[in-house]
Amino acid sequence: MQVKAADPAASATRTRPEGRFRPPRTTAPRWRSRRVQGLGYAAPTAVFVAVFFLLPLLLVGQMSLSDWPLLVGNQGGNTPENYTDVTDNPLFWPAVRFTLLYTVIVTVILLGLALLLALLVQESRPGAGFFRTVYFLPGALGLASASLLFWGLYSPTTGPLSRVLEKLGVTGDPVSFLGTPNSALLSTVFLVVWKFAGFYMLILLVGLQRIPHEVYEAARMDGASRGQIFRSITLPLLRPSLALSLLLCVTGSLLAFDQFFVLTKGGPDNSTVTVVQLVYREAFQRLNLGTAAALSIIVLAALLLLNVLQFRGLRRADES
């Protein structure tokens, strides 16, 4: 009697439950190669973050705890004095108040104007692409370059703005746009709004274009007015773009430096000194890196706290 040998493939097919498929196990060499490949992709970013963020942050932390003159180097620990010297500086609290005031004014005007521009160029109509480009062009200019340009425009002796106002009869004397605290603040705000309105317009425009047209059509069919559509549809669906713009605008305003350094140098009478300018003065004018580093750590902690509060507030608004 002849006995047939059992077919391994057939027996495996008979004993495997129907409807259940077991994928082949990944071999160890393949798994290791994928892991190495993933580490290779992440390595450049990790090196960049470590070299240009983590190491400088650790160095600043060490400076904030040490007596560190700029031209001498580390002279040992100076832990409480650096932080107490920050608050004892007579310009600290005025700089904090001015920075907060500047942040509020710039954020309100800039985001309001950016939203208006985005609504104006939202529809694809003749000339919309041209105006989008024109609004965005100032954003391609560097902030220091734009500040230097406006410094020339604001000059009461050689600037064209003062001469135009004199020829129009608005004023009989040269106008000093940066001569008083209020005029210096408003002139700087005008520069920043001109520079960044197109950038935030682009962010909000992307958010507007992601809103389905069917939602607007359904609202119009129900008899909703433009104001009701804006309040009930546009603003709620535009909330992610508004949140991103708010976060970037507030952070950038709190770290303002270039525009005031070029336009006002903190004047007149130290009325436009920002917190970051105070860091610069401590480090490169008073040559005290320890106090400057302590102030930098305080600014970093305040920014982290503010960003956390913003994220929590936006998350609660989305949940509600």
Secondary structure, 3 states (H helix, E strand, C coil): CCCCCCCHHHHHHHHCCCCCCCCCCCCHHHHHHHHHHHHHHHHHHHHHHHHHHHHHHHHHHHHHCECCECCCCCCCECHHHHHHHHHHCCCHHHHHHHHHHHHHHHHHHHHHHHHHHHHHCCCCCCCHHHHHHHHHHHHHCCHHHHHHHHHHHHCCCCCHHHHHHHHCCCCCCCCCCCCCHHHHHHHHHHHHHHHHHHHHHHHHHHHHHCCCHHHHHHHHHCCCCHHHHHHHHHHHHCHHHHHHHHHHHHHHHHCCCHHHHHHCCCCCCCCCCCHHHHHHHHHHCCCEHHHHHHHHHHHHHHHHHHHHHHHHHHHHHHHC
